[in-house]
Amino acid sequence: MIKVKALVILAEDFEDIEAFTVIDVLHRAGIEVTKAGIGSKIVTSAHGVKVMIDKTLSDVDNNTFDMLVLPGGPGYRNLLNSNAVIALIKEFNKQKKIIGAICAAPVVLAAAGVLDDKIACVYPGLESKIPKVRDAKVIASGNIVTSKCPGTSIEFALMLVERAIGKKESLKIREQIIA
C-alpha cells in the first residue's frame, strides 16, 4: 500500500484545536504528517503552545506530498501574506492534490484563486472573502475540503481521511474516537 503524505503548514498564531486535531486524526489513519513552518523552526499557536516544526517551507519538496492542510485562526494572515504558501496552494491544485483549509484559512485558498469554481465554507464573518460560500460544517468540492471553525475540526479531519484513503477508514476512526 502506498503511504499517503500530508503537509500541514503551521503559521504563527495558528488555531491549536484545528492543527492538533487534524494531525492526530491523520496519524490515526496511517497518514504520514509533516509539520511545516513559514520561516522559523518553532511556531507559537494562538494560545501560546510552542511547536517544533519538521521543515521550513523552503525545505519542502511539494512533489513528495499528497495533501496540503492549512489550519486557520489569527495566523491565517501569515499564510495569506506568504508568497511561498500561495505558490504551494496553486501547485497542489494544479496537480489536483487534496487541499484542506479550516476556519479563516479558506480565505487564503480564495486569494490563491483555487476556490473560483468551488463551493466552500469559512469562519463566520469572512463569507464575503469567498467566491461561492455556503453555510456548512465541512464542504468537499473536487480536491478542496473546507471547514467552518475549531468546533468542526474532527469532521474536517475525517473528511480529509475519507478523501485520501476512503470512507471505510474514515468510519473506522470515527468509531474509535466515538464521534
DRENSEKE-681515 format. One line per field, with one value per atom (N, C-alpha, C, O): atom name; residue number from 1; x, y, z. Coordinates in steps of 0.02 Angstrom, whole numbers, plus 50000, padded with zeros to 5 digits. Layout:
N
atom: [CA;...]
n: [NUM;...]
xx: [X;...]
yy: [Y;...]
zz: [Z;...]
This chain:
179
atom: [N;CA;C;O;N;CA;C;O;N;CA;C;O;N;CA;C;O;N;CA;C;O;N;CA;C;O;N;CA;C;O;N;CA;C;O;N;CA;C;O;N;CA;C;O;N;CA;C;O;N;CA;C;O;N;CA;C;O;N;CA;C;O;N;CA;C;O;N;CA;C;O;N;CA;C;O;N;CA;C;O;N;CA;C;O;N;CA;C;O;N;CA;C;O;N;CA;C;O;N;CA;C;O;N;CA;C;O;N;CA;C;O;N;CA;C;O;N;CA;C;O;N;CA;C;O;N;CA;C;O;N;CA;C;O;N;CA;C;O;N;CA;C;O;N;CA;C;O;N;CA;C;O;N;CA;C;O;N;CA;C;O;N;CA;C;O;N;CA;C;O;N;CA;C;O;N;CA;C;O;N;CA;C;O;N;CA;C;O;N;CA;C;O;N;CA;C;O;N;CA;C;O;N;CA;C;O;N;CA;C;O;N;CA;C;O;N;CA;C;O;N;CA;C;O;N;CA;C;O;N;CA;C;O;N;CA;C;O;N;CA;C;O;N;CA;C;O;N;CA;C;O;N;CA;C;O;N;CA;C;O;N;CA;C;O;N;CA;C;O;N;CA;C;O;N;CA;C;O;N;CA;C;O;N;CA;C;O;N;CA;C;O;N;CA;C;O;N;CA;C;O;N;CA;C;O;N;CA;C;O;N;CA;C;O;N;CA;C;O;N;CA;C;O;N;CA;C;O;N;CA;C;O;N;CA;C;O;N;CA;C;O;N;CA;C;O;N;CA;C;O;N;CA;C;O;N;CA;C;O;N;CA;C;O;N;CA;C;O;N;CA;C;O;N;CA;C;O;N;CA;C;O;N;CA;C;O;N;CA;C;O;N;CA;C;O;N;CA;C;O;N;CA;C;O;N;CA;C;O;N;CA;C;O;N;CA;C;O;N;CA;C;O;N;CA;C;O;N;CA;C;O;N;CA;C;O;N;CA;C;O;N;CA;C;O;N;CA;C;O;N;CA;C;O;N;CA;C;O;N;CA;C;O;N;CA;C;O;N;CA;C;O;N;CA;C;O;N;CA;C;O;N;CA;C;O;N;CA;C;O;N;CA;C;O;N;CA;C;O;N;CA;C;O;N;CA;C;O;N;CA;C;O;N;CA;C;O;N;CA;C;O;N;CA;C;O;N;CA;C;O;N;CA;C;O;N;CA;C;O;N;CA;C;O;N;CA;C;O;N;CA;C;O;N;CA;C;O;N;CA;C;O;N;CA;C;O;N;CA;C;O;N;CA;C;O;N;CA;C;O;N;CA;C;O;N;CA;C;O;N;CA;C;O;N;CA;C;O;N;CA;C;O;N;CA;C;O;N;CA;C;O;N;CA;C;O;N;CA;C;O;N;CA;C;O;N;CA;C;O;N;CA;C;O;N;CA;C;O;N;CA;C;O;N;CA;C;O;N;CA;C;O;N;CA;C;O;N;CA;C;O;N;CA;C;O;N;CA;C;O;N;CA;C;O;N;CA;C;O;N;CA;C;O;N;CA;C;O;N;CA;C;O;N;CA;C;O;N;CA;C;O;N;CA;C;O;N;CA;C;O;N;CA;C;O;N;CA;C;O;N;CA;C;O;N;CA;C;O;N;CA;C;O;N;CA;C;O;N;CA;C;O;N;CA;C;O;N;CA;C;O;N;CA;C;O;N;CA;C;O;N;CA;C;O;N;CA;C;O;N;CA;C;O;N;CA;C;O;N;CA;C;O;N;CA;C;O;N;CA;C;O;N;CA;C;O;N;CA;C;O;N;CA;C;O]
n: [1;1;1;1;2;2;2;2;3;3;3;3;4;4;4;4;5;5;5;5;6;6;6;6;7;7;7;7;8;8;8;8;9;9;9;9;10;10;10;10;11;11;11;11;12;12;12;12;13;13;13;13;14;14;14;14;15;15;15;15;16;16;16;16;17;17;17;17;18;18;18;18;19;19;19;19;20;20;20;20;21;21;21;21;22;22;22;22;23;23;23;23;24;24;24;24;25;25;25;25;26;26;26;26;27;27;27;27;28;28;28;28;29;29;29;29;30;30;30;30;31;31;31;31;32;32;32;32;33;33;33;33;34;34;34;34;35;35;35;35;36;36;36;36;37;37;37;37;38;38;38;38;39;39;39;39;40;40;40;40;41;41;41;41;42;42;42;42;43;43;43;43;44;44;44;44;45;45;45;45;46;46;46;46;47;47;47;47;48;48;48;48;49;49;49;49;50;50;50;50;51;51;51;51;52;52;52;52;53;53;53;53;54;54;54;54;55;55;55;55;56;56;56;56;57;57;57;57;58;58;58;58;59;59;59;59;60;60;60;60;61;61;61;61;62;62;62;62;63;63;63;63;64;64;64;64;65;65;65;65;66;66;66;66;67;67;67;67;68;68;68;68;69;69;69;69;70;70;70;70;71;71;71;71;72;72;72;72;73;73;73;73;74;74;74;74;75;75;75;75;76;76;76;76;77;77;77;77;78;78;78;78;79;79;79;79;80;80;80;80;81;81;81;81;82;82;82;82;83;83;83;83;84;84;84;84;85;85;85;85;86;86;86;86;87;87;87;87;88;88;88;88;89;89;89;89;90;90;90;90;91;91;91;91;92;92;92;92;93;93;93;93;94;94;94;94;95;95;95;95;96;96;96;96;97;97;97;97;98;98;98;98;99;99;99;99;100;100;100;100;101;101;101;101;102;102;102;102;103;103;103;103;104;104;104;104;105;105;105;105;106;106;106;106;107;107;107;107;108;108;108;108;109;109;109;109;110;110;110;110;111;111;111;111;112;112;112;112;113;113;113;113;114;114;114;114;115;115;115;115;116;116;116;116;117;117;117;117;118;118;118;118;119;119;119;119;120;120;120;120;121;121;121;121;122;122;122;122;123;123;123;123;124;124;124;124;125;125;125;125;126;126;126;126;127;127;127;127;128;128;128;128;129;129;129;129;130;130;130;130;131;131;131;131;132;132;132;132;133;133;133;133;134;134;134;134;135;135;135;135;136;136;136;136;137;137;137;137;138;138;138;138;139;139;139;139;140;140;140;140;141;141;141;141;142;142;142;142;143;143;143;143;144;144;144;144;145;145;145;145;146;146;146;146;147;147;147;147;148;148;148;148;149;149;149;149;150;150;150;150;151;151;151;151;152;152;152;152;153;153;153;153;154;154;154;154;155;155;155;155;156;156;156;156;157;157;157;157;158;158;158;158;159;159;159;159;160;160;160;160;161;161;161;161;162;162;162;162;163;163;163;163;164;164;164;164;165;165;165;165;166;166;166;166;167;167;167;167;168;168;168;168;169;169;169;169;170;170;170;170;171;171;171;171;172;172;172;172;173;173;173;173;174;174;174;174;175;175;175;175;176;176;176;176;177;177;177;177;178;178;178;178;179;179;179;179]
xx: [50042;50000;50044;50093;50026;50063;50045;49986;50095;50085;50065;50100;50010;49988;50027;50037;50049;50089;50054;50035;50047;50014;50063;50105;50057;50095;50048;50000;50060;50019;50061;50114;50038;50075;50051;49992;50098;50084;50115;50176;50073;50097;50091;50049;50130;50124;50051;50017;50026;49957;49906;49847;49927;49880;49832;49850;49773;49723;49741;49744;49752;49775;49731;49755;49667;49621;49622;49623;49621;49619;49681;49677;49739;49802;49810;49823;49803;49817;49766;49784;49703;49652;49666;49663;49680;49694;49755;49754;49808;49870;49856;49879;49820;49805;49763;49780;49709;49665;49702;49694;49742;49780;49829;49836;49863;49908;49870;49894;49812;49772;49755;49747;49748;49732;49793;49788;49851;49912;49941;49986;49916;49942;50004;50002;50057;50119;50111;50095;50122;50113;50180;50220;50191;50249;50223;50181;50248;50229;50280;50340;50256;50300;50285;50227;50337;50330;50352;50390;50329;50345;50418;50451;50444;50513;50552;50602;50528;50567;50553;50504;50596;50590;50541;50519;50523;50474;50419;50432;50357;50299;50255;50245;50229;50185;50112;50096;50070;49999;49964;49994;49901;49861;49853;49840;49861;49853;49918;49919;49974;50040;50076;50126;50052;50087;50142;50130;50203;50260;50268;50268;50274;50279;50342;50355;50382;50440;50415;50383;50431;50409;50460;50518;50439;50484;50526;50584;50496;50531;50506;50450;50548;50525;50500;50520;50459;50432;50487;50480;50541;50596;50629;50663;50619;50647;50598;50615;50537;50485;50487;50491;50485;50477;50404;50385;50364;50292;50275;50220;50320;50307;50305;50282;50329;50329;50265;50257;50219;50158;50096;50093;50046;49982;49927;49875;49939;49888;49921;49976;49885;49907;49851;49793;49868;49818;49838;49895;49790;49801;49754;49695;49780;49739;49729;49770;49675;49660;49680;49735;49632;49647;49677;49681;49698;49727;49787;49803;49821;49880;49865;49911;49801;49785;49815;49831;49821;49851;49923;49947;49959;50028;50032;50078;49983;49979;49964;49994;49916;49894;49950;49953;49994;50049;50112;50163;50109;50167;50161;50117;50206;50206;50220;50193;50260;50276;50214;50204;50173;50111;50063;50034;50055;50010;50034;49993;50099;50127;50116;50100;50124;50114;50042;50028;49996;49924;49909;49876;49935;49923;49951;49920;50011;50042;50004;49993;49983;49944;49878;49857;49847;49784;49794;49754;49847;49862;49869;49849;49897;49907;49846;49848;49793;49731;49742;49707;49791;49803;49753;49725;49741;49694;49721;49779;49678;49695;49640;49581;49659;49611;49625;49683;49573;49580;49521;49464;49534;49482;49482;49533;49424;49415;49424;49386;49474;49488;49533;49539;49565;49612;49582;49619;49517;49490;49498;49498;49506;49519;49585;49592;49634;49699;49690;49721;49647;49634;49601;49617;49555;49521;49572;49570;49618;49670;49715;49741;49725;49767;49728;49757;49662;49621;49597;49572;49603;49583;49510;49486;49475;49405;49357;49296;49383;49340;49282;49227;49295;49242;49219;49190;49232;49215;49170;49176;49126;49090;49134;49173;49127;49170;49134;49086;49159;49135;49194;49252;49178;49230;49205;49145;49250;49232;49181;49188;49129;49077;49106;49148;49083;49107;49155;49168;49180;49228;49197;49232;49132;49098;49109;49111;49115;49123;49191;49200;49237;49303;49308;49361;49252;49250;49201;49146;49220;49176;49109;49057;49108;49046;49037;49044;49022;49018;48951;48899;48953;48894;48902;48957;48846;48848;48846;48794;48901;48906;48964;49007;48965;49022;49083;49138;49072;49126;49099;49042;49139;49120;49179;49235;49165;49214;49191;49136;49232;49215;49276;49325;49271;49329;49385;49375;49444;49502;49508;49556;49461;49464;49415;49357;49440;49398;49404;49459;49347;49347;49303;49258;49317;49278;49272;49312;49221;49199;49239;49253;49257;49283;49316;49315;49346;49378;49331;49353;49268;49220;49204;49173;49225;49214;49277;49279;49328;49394;49392;49425;49354;49351;49318;49343;49262;49228;49273;49274;49309;49356;49410;49423;49441;49494;49469;49503;49410;49381;49367;49375;49346;49335;49401;49404;49454;49520;49542;49568;49530;49546;49505;49532;49440;49397;49422;49424;49440;49464;49531;49544;49573;49640;49641;49674;49605;49611;49544;49543;49489;49425;49378;49399;49315;49262;49267;49253;49287;49292;49341;49326;49398;49448;49424;49435;49390;49362;49311;49310;49268;49217;49249;49226;49302;49338;49366;49361;49395;49423;49366;49372;49311;49254;49231;49216;49227;49207;49258;49238;49322;49374;49370;49379;49355;49353;49282;49271;49235;49164;49137;49109;49148;49124;49058;49030]
yy: [49940;50000;50062;50066;50110;50173;50216;50225;50243;50285;50356;50386;50381;50449;50496;50484;50551;50600;50668;50693;50696;50761;50814;50801;50873;50931;50978;51003;50991;51037;51099;51095;51157;51218;51253;51270;51263;51297;51367;51374;51417;51487;51513;51489;51562;51594;51611;51637;51597;51610;51563;51581;51502;51454;51433;51437;51410;51387;51317;51270;51310;51247;51187;51137;51192;51136;51112;51052;51159;51141;51103;51054;51126;51093;51026;50976;51025;50964;50909;50851;50927;50878;50846;50785;50886;50860;50815;50760;50838;50799;50731;50679;50732;50671;50623;50564;50647;50603;50576;50517;50617;50593;50538;50487;50548;50496;50431;50377;50436;50376;50337;50276;50374;50342;50314;50285;50323;50299;50346;50327;50407;50458;50490;50510;50494;50524;50600;50629;50633;50706;50741;50722;50791;50835;50904;50932;50931;50999;51047;51040;51096;51144;51214;51231;51254;51323;51369;51350;51430;51479;51501;51511;51508;51531;51497;51465;51503;51478;51405;51376;51374;51304;51293;51237;51346;51342;51392;51451;51367;51409;51410;51359;51469;51476;51482;51521;51442;51441;51503;51543;51511;51567;51566;51618;51508;51501;51488;51464;51505;51504;51438;51432;51387;51322;51327;51344;51311;51312;51243;51193;51242;51180;51181;51229;51128;51121;51091;51039;51125;51101;51053;51051;51014;50965;50997;50979;51044;51076;51147;51163;51189;51255;51248;51201;51293;51289;51288;51256;51323;51324;51255;51243;51210;51143;51091;51032;51112;51066;51052;51098;50987;50967;50946;50892;50989;50976;50913;50887;50888;50827;50764;50712;50770;50712;50708;50662;50756;50758;50749;50769;50717;50704;50752;50758;50785;50827;50887;50883;50944;51006;51027;51029;51043;51064;51131;51140;51177;51243;51254;51268;51249;51269;51345;51381;51368;51439;51473;51465;51512;51554;51619;51632;51661;51726;51720;51766;51662;51651;51646;51644;51644;51640;51700;51695;51757;51816;51804;51828;51765;51748;51702;51707;51657;51614;51658;51650;51703;51747;51791;51806;51811;51856;51820;51852;51754;51716;51696;51657;51723;51704;51630;51599;51601;51529;51487;51436;51508;51471;51475;51425;51535;51544;51502;51470;51502;51462;51388;51351;51365;51295;51274;51220;51316;51302;51295;51248;51341;51339;51276;51246;51255;51195;51132;51088;51127;51069;51066;51012;51123;51124;51105;51068;51129;51113;51037;51009;51004;50931;50893;50832;50930;50901;50861;50813;50883;50852;50879;50934;50842;50864;50925;50927;50976;51036;51047;51051;51053;51065;51131;51148;51168;51232;51240;51227;51261;51267;51336;51370;51357;51421;51479;51487;51520;51577;51559;51597;51500;51480;51474;51483;51459;51460;51528;51531;51581;51647;51645;51676;51607;51600;51562;51579;51511;51474;51519;51516;51561;51608;51656;51671;51681;51727;51693;51726;51628;51591;51574;51549;51588;51578;51507;51490;51464;51394;51381;51324;51432;51423;51452;51451;51480;51514;51471;51496;51407;51362;51311;51260;51324;51276;51310;51370;51270;51296;51283;51236;51326;51320;51351;51389;51334;51367;51400;51386;51445;51485;51509;51505;51533;51559;51616;51659;51615;51668;51738;51754;51780;51848;51859;51915;51803;51808;51786;51778;51775;51748;51790;51762;51855;51898;51887;51911;51853;51842;51776;51760;51739;51675;51682;51706;51660;51669;51633;51664;51569;51531;51500;51439;51541;51520;51486;51505;51436;51403;51396;51392;51394;51383;51308;51276;51280;51209;51197;51240;51138;51120;51102;51124;51062;51040;51035;51012;51057;51050;51021;51046;50967;50939;50955;50935;50992;51013;50999;51035;50946;50925;50904;50863;50931;50914;50958;50950;51003;51051;51031;51016;51033;51021;51082;51102;51113;51171;51156;51114;51192;51182;51249;51294;51254;51317;51346;51406;51304;51332;51278;51220;51298;51248;51191;51133;51205;51155;51103;51052;51114;51066;51028;50995;51034;51004;50929;50903;50893;50820;50801;50758;50834;50820;50836;50799;50890;50911;50858;50836;50837;50787;50721;50688;50700;50638;50642;50592;50700;50708;50705;50678;50733;50729;50656;50635;50617;50546;50511;50471;50526;50496;50510;50466;50572;50592;50559;50542;50550;50523;50447;50420;50412;50339;50302;50241;50339;50306;50313;50325;50305;50312;50258;50272;50198;50143;50161;50151;50187;50206;50265;50268;50312;50369;50347;50371;50300;50273;50235;50238;50198;50161;50208;50195;50263;50311;50346;50357;50362;50392;50347;50371;50283;50235;50234;50231;50236;50234;50294;50288;50352;50413;50430;50480;50388;50395;50464;50500;50482;50547;50538;50587]
zz: [50000;50000;50000;50037;49959;49956;50016;50032;50048;50107;50085;50044;50112;50097;50142;50201;50112;50149;50148;50096;50208;50215;50239;50283;50212;50233;50269;50239;50333;50372;50386;50417;50362;50372;50436;50443;50481;50544;50541;50545;50535;50536;50607;50646;50625;50691;50703;50658;50763;50784;50753;50747;50733;50707;50763;50822;50744;50793;50816;50776;50881;50911;50894;50868;50909;50900;50827;50814;50781;50710;50689;50652;50712;50692;50727;50694;50793;50830;50817;50814;50807;50792;50725;50718;50675;50608;50609;50582;50640;50643;50677;50653;50733;50769;50726;50721;50697;50657;50596;50579;50563;50506;50527;50493;50584;50610;50623;50606;50654;50669;50606;50607;50550;50486;50451;50397;50481;50450;50398;50360;50397;50351;50383;50441;50345;50369;50367;50314;50423;50428;50438;50481;50398;50406;50424;50389;50479;50500;50470;50482;50433;50401;50428;50442;50435;50456;50400;50356;50404;50351;50356;50305;50417;50423;50479;50466;50540;50596;50611;50586;50651;50670;50727;50739;50763;50816;50802;50790;50804;50789;50851;50884;50867;50926;50903;50859;50935;50918;50946;50982;50928;50952;51028;51058;51058;51130;51166;51222;51133;51165;51167;51201;51130;51128;51076;51018;51097;51051;51020;51054;50954;50916;50874;50837;50880;50836;50770;50769;50717;50651;50622;50644;50573;50542;50487;50478;50450;50394;50386;50404;50360;50339;50267;50232;50245;50177;50124;50072;50138;50089;50081;50031;50130;50127;50102;50098;50084;50064;49989;49949;49972;49903;49895;49917;49865;49862;49824;49831;49784;49746;49790;49768;49851;49897;49938;49978;49930;49971;49928;49870;49959;49926;49949;49916;50005;50036;50069;50096;50065;50098;50145;50125;50208;50256;50287;50308;50290;50318;50377;50367;50439;50497;50495;50467;50524;50524;50588;50614;50615;50673;50650;50590;50697;50679;50632;50595;50634;50592;50518;50478;50499;50428;50390;50331;50425;50393;50373;50322;50414;50398;50337;50297;50331;50272;50210;50158;50219;50165;50138;50079;50182;50164;50140;50128;50134;50113;50040;50021;49999;49927;49919;49873;49963;49959;49972;49939;50019;50033;49974;49953;49947;49890;49830;49797;49817;49762;49774;49727;49835;49853;49842;49815;49863;49853;49778;49757;49738;49666;49635;49591;49658;49631;49650;49608;49713;49735;49696;49675;49685;49649;49575;49547;49545;49476;49467;49416;49518;49517;49544;49550;49561;49588;49652;49666;49691;49756;49807;49797;49860;49912;49948;49969;49954;49991;50043;50025;50106;50159;50193;50206;50209;50244;50291;50272;50352;50403;50434;50436;50457;50493;50445;50398;50456;50413;50354;50306;50356;50304;50234;50185;50226;50158;50123;50061;50160;50131;50092;50040;50118;50085;50019;49968;50020;49958;49906;49847;49929;49883;49853;49794;49895;49871;49819;49774;49827;49779;49715;49667;49714;49655;49645;49592;49697;49688;49707;49700;49732;49750;49699;49710;49645;49596;49571;49560;49561;49535;49586;49568;49650;49703;49755;49767;49786;49844;49905;49906;49955;50015;50074;50067;50133;50194;50228;50213;50274;50306;50374;50388;50415;50481;50474;50432;50517;50513;50516;50559;50471;50466;50407;50388;50380;50324;50258;50208;50258;50199;50136;50081;50142;50083;50048;49992;50080;50052;50012;49985;50009;49974;49916;49925;49854;49797;49801;49789;49818;49819;49888;49897;49936;50006;50021;49994;50065;50091;50166;50191;50201;50273;50286;50276;50308;50322;50369;50377;50400;50443;50402;50417;50351;50306;50236;50225;50187;50117;50079;50083;50042;49996;49926;49906;49889;49822;49777;49779;49738;49699;49745;49790;49734;49776;49838;49876;49848;49904;49959;49946;50021;50080;50125;50144;50141;50186;50246;50243;50299;50360;50397;50387;50440;50467;50525;50527;50575;50637;50680;50662;50736;50779;50798;50803;50810;50830;50777;50792;50715;50661;50643;50591;50684;50669;50658;50613;50700;50692;50626;50590;50610;50547;50487;50438;50493;50440;50431;50375;50486;50483;50455;50415;50475;50450;50375;50339;50351;50279;50241;50186;50270;50238;50232;50181;50285;50284;50230;50192;50227;50177;50107;50064;50094;50028;50011;49953;50061;50050;50044;49999;50089;50089;50092;50093;50093;50087;50147;50203;50131;50181;50236;50294;50217;50265;50321;50380;50303;50353;50395;50456;50363;50399;50451;50508;50431;50477;50535;50591;50520;50571;50625;50684;50603;50651;50689;50749;50655;50687;50745;50800;50733;50785;50842;50900;50826;50877;50924;50985;50896;50938;50961;50995;50941;50960;50942;50983;50879;50854;50817;50793]
